[in-house]
């Protein structure tokens, strides 16, 4: 099963994340299928972005977003179906 989840990057205490698509059973920092966005937690400006068309594509293929990714997507684009 595919998951749309966050991959932690960045320096210590200055986390940033990539929004990625990967197999649910793979390790957290292992290989992934595609990076579809970025999520910044520390930035003064909100630079968070998720490619809406790629997100919708992967959801249509059966990928399930984690609760956190779904909340970020809803905050950026409104309600997701």
ZIPEGI-V658287 format. One record per residue. N is the residue number from 0. RES is the residue in one letter. OMEGA is omega in degrees with one decimal (999 if undefined). D_CENTER is the distance of its C-alpha to the mean C-alpha in Angstrom with 1 decimal. Layout:
# ZIPEGI-V658287
N,RES,OMEGA,D_CENTER / N,RES,OMEGA,D_CENTER
This chain:
# ZIPEGI-V658287
0,X,179.2,15.8 / 1,X,176.7,12.3 / 2,X,169.6,9.2 / 3,X,-171.8,5.6 / 4,X,-179.4,4.6 / 5,X,174.2,4.7 / 6,X,-174.8,7.5 / 7,X,173.4,10.2 / 8,X,176.4,12.3 / 9,X,-178.1,15.1 / 10,X,177.4,18.5 / 11,X,-179.0,19.9 / 12,X,174.9,19.5 / 13,X,-172.9,17.4 / 14,X,166.4,13.9 / 15,X,-173.4,11.1 / 16,X,169.1,7.6 / 17,X,173.9,5.8 / 18,X,-171.8,2.3 / 19,X,173.5,5.0 / 20,X,-179.5,7.4 / 21,X,176.4,10.3 / 22,X,-175.9,13.3 / 23,X,-174.8,13.3 / 24,X,178.9,16.4 / 25,X,177.5,15.5 / 26,X,-175.9,15.6 / 27,X,-176.0,12.7 / 28,X,180.0,13.5 / 29,X,-179.1,14.8 / 30,X,179.7,14.4 / 31,X,-176.5,11.5 / 32,X,-175.6,12.1 / 33,X,172.1,10.0 / 34,X,-175.4,7.7 / 35,X,178.0,6.7 / 36,X,179.5,6.0 / 37,X,-179.9,6.8 / 38,X,-178.7,7.4 / 39,X,-178.3,11.0 / 40,X,-170.7,12.9 / 41,X,-172.9,16.4 / 42,X,176.9,17.0 / 43,X,175.9,19.9 / 44,X,178.9,18.5 / 45,X,-178.5,15.3 / 46,X,-178.4,13.6 / 47,X,177.6,10.1 / 48,X,174.8,9.1 / 49,X,178.4,7.1 / 50,X,-173.8,9.6 / 51,X,-177.7,11.0 / 52,X,179.3,13.2 / 53,X,176.2,11.0 / 54,X,180.0,8.7 / 55,X,178.1,12.3 / 56,X,-177.0,13.6 / 57,X,176.8,11.5 / 58,X,178.1,12.1 / 59,X,177.1,15.7 / 60,X,175.8,15.9 / 61,X,178.9,15.3 / 62,X,178.7,11.7 / 63,X,178.6,10.9 / 64,X,173.8,7.8 / 65,X,-178.0,8.3 / 66,X,-179.2,10.3 / 67,X,179.4,8.3 / 68,X,178.4,5.2 / 69,X,178.6,8.4 / 70,X,177.4,10.2 / 71,X,-179.9,8.3 / 72,X,179.2,8.5 / 73,X,178.6,12.1 / 74,X,-179.3,12.9 / 75,X,-169.5,12.2 / 76,X,-176.7,13.7 / 77,X,-175.0,15.7 / 78,X,175.6,16.0 / 79,X,179.9,14.1 / 80,X,999,16.5
